Amino acid sequence: MRKKNRKHTEVYSRLFMAHTVSGCSLALTFIIMLLLVKAKIDVCKRGDVTVQPSHVVSLGSAVNISCSLKPKQGYLPSSSLNKLILYKFDRRICVQHGHSLSFQVTGLPLGTTLFVCKLAYRSRKEIRICGAEISVGVVPEQPRNLSCIQKGEHGTVTCTWDRGRDTHLYTAYTLQLDGPKNLTWQKQCNDHYCDHLDLGINLTPESLESSYTVKVTAINSLGSASSFPSSFTLLDIVRPLPPWDVRIKFVNASVNRCTLLWSDEGLVLLNRLRYRPINSRSWNMVNATNAKGRYDLLDLKPFTEYEFQISSKLHLYKGSWSDWSESLRIQTPEEEPIGMLDVWYMRQHIDHNRQQISLFWKNLSLSEARGKILHYQVTLQEVAGGEITLQNITEDTSWTWVIPRTGTWAVAVSAANSKGSSLPTRINITDLCGAELLAPQQVFAKSEGMDKLMVMWTPPEKAAAAVQKYVVEWRELHPGGGMQPPLGWLWSPPYRLSALISENIKPDICYEIRVHALAGNQGGCNSTRGNSQHKAPLSGPHINAISEEKGSVLISWDEIPAREQMGCILHYRIYWKERDSNSQPQFCEIPYRLSPNSHPIDSLQPRVTYVLWMTALTAAGESPQGNEREFCLQGKANWSTFVAPSIFMAVIMVGILSMRCFRQKVFVLLLALRPQWCSKEIPDPANSTWAKKYPIVEEKTQLALDRLLTDWATPEEPEPLVINEVLCRVTPVFRPPHHPSWSEKGQGVQGHYTSEEDTEYSASSPPPPRALTAETGQGVDLYKVLGSKGPDSKPGNPASPLTILPVDYLPTHEGYLPSNMNYLPSHEAPITDPLEELPQHISLSIFPSSSLRPLTFSCGEKLTLDQLKMGCGSLML
């Protein structure tokens, strides 16, 4: 009994606890609802805002808004002191004094608009009384384009429609499906933008021909609208799932037999396939009926990557296609290459016996290679011998070899992959530029955009009909780095005289372009330069050396780096000016040439320091100046500039002086221009006091020195002295100089020579004893031969002796005195030939001796000093 009581007690306790928990939950819910209501009441505790006719109106409707205060909620009992303000959002639209306010609003926009009523007293803050929201919308439009679909045999029915324009109000859509046997399925969509709905039911394949009807209804506060009913069967709405497990099989690893495999649903009757190469945008389409997941493709290309997709359908005419399957990408097997390589070559002479052959070829296209090219086979042979000289295999697209310059050579190049080799391309090695008559004319290039060049030319003048084809080749003129730039070329038929090149063309790069005209085994070429875009060079040439060569200066420089040339260089400029000079520099402009990078300058003056620099010019402008170098030309002046005029003047002078009249006038002019000391008149020796006092002595009489010293200064007019002609024979006009006598004596005696015409023999007066005789072999100077009549002398006596006085005369204020008294002859001293002691005169005259007329006079056998006047320039009577 006790155990039973305990059990009942536990049961009651549990029931009591359950009722207690349930009661607490209800109480809590009630408290929450009470708080919410109280909160709502507290929001509008001072007054109310009412809207007429409704809080939801259609577009274009007018709305009346009223705001009123509750009793005892104003600031003062007087209503005139209470000011009510109506706001539309944050903008005032109405102000009114009193306990209430009423205002009509029109032209509200679609959507929700908020109105707030506030209370204000004088300058105190505005207090919110209450507010209201007004929603403006439209009636729902009738849903259109209602359609349903079931994905796969086991999927659910999903319907979609066009809901029309937006109502701007909350709108509910209800989808209803009616089937056979009065079956109805209905589902509502609460989404504001609802345009599709999944009913969540599956239509089984057992009723493929059963008919179903579906419609959708839209409802909001302003009204409702329903779509037209739509009827369908299961075959109409079922969309098969996309095929899966797509794969491909190549029979015998050949592209000629390819089978595409996939998996599909059981009810599928029709398939469609599409495939394309990866680099193509268009698809190849194929339809297959009852394929059962298998189809053979026969038009695939070898060694090409393809993309495959498959779609399915349950019926030929009803239903819809499934989505495309996931793409299958696969590369087809290789096949033997087709086509032939495009081969070109270059020749370069090494020496008299050898030449270097460089072969170039382009890669086959994918459709021609039909696989991965493993290597290229090059065969070289001499045409005359017919035997293969060399076979080589390379993976590169170029090949270089050295062969003899004699004979005719041919090469063949073919490409090979894993399945075989292509047909060889054969070409004969000829001199591509050997025939000048085949050289194209007027080759030039112009830009056709950032990466294109148009090359144009005219055919050869005399051999245009013989041209079989043209080849245009191009290469970067100055590549960057040590690698050789790629060579590009293209072929052109003989009737086309232009070519657009776009392969490996970059802006701001200069290209060397050559056009070849080929005719059989001969060829002619012509070249030009071009660039697709150009700018002024970024830097100037670098002068690396300045040297002196044959009076000129040779400037050598380094090329501007290829990436800094910014196009084709047209000219170089060499500037120079004197160091520390503010004058404008001089410059010379040099046309661009490939080599050598040097140029001579002839206009620099020797022993002047110059500053030199260089710039480069393209069609866009001039570069900044390069490095500066100082140089001073140390060589001698260019004597050729003086030698030529000197020879010319000498020839003219000889021609002029060869005429006697001009020669005499020149001689007179030279006499007029001689120095004053040479033209000073010499006093007459006849007036010398010494000559008067000094008696004429016999041949052996000695003149005492003391008597000479006492008598020579007597200031009396001397008697005329008699000078006998003692010139015994004709003396030569020009005598060799007697340098020892002149230098030893050191006397300032002026020598005088007589020509053959000036020398005479005295027939009546033989030479006296001890006088100068013909044996001396020399003429006598008139200054050295002086005589005076003795007491016994008579004019008629031809045997009167004449004493020879070898005395040097020096002018004084009294007359002429001997400069060396010890030189006077004595009785003991033998009389030597005075001419041996006289300095010999060296004649530098360019006139012949015949130009000086002989001394002609008639004085008998005696010549007195008063009849003789002598100067340093002439002898006159």
Order of alpha helices (4+ residues) and beta strands (2+ residues): alpha-beta-beta-beta-beta-beta-beta-beta-beta-beta-beta-beta-beta-beta-beta-beta-beta-alpha-beta-beta-beta-beta-beta-beta-beta-beta-beta-beta-alpha-beta-beta-beta-beta-beta-beta-beta-beta-beta-beta-beta-beta-beta-beta-beta-alpha-beta-beta-beta-beta-beta-beta-alpha-alpha-alpha-alpha-alpha-beta-alpha-beta-beta-beta-beta-beta
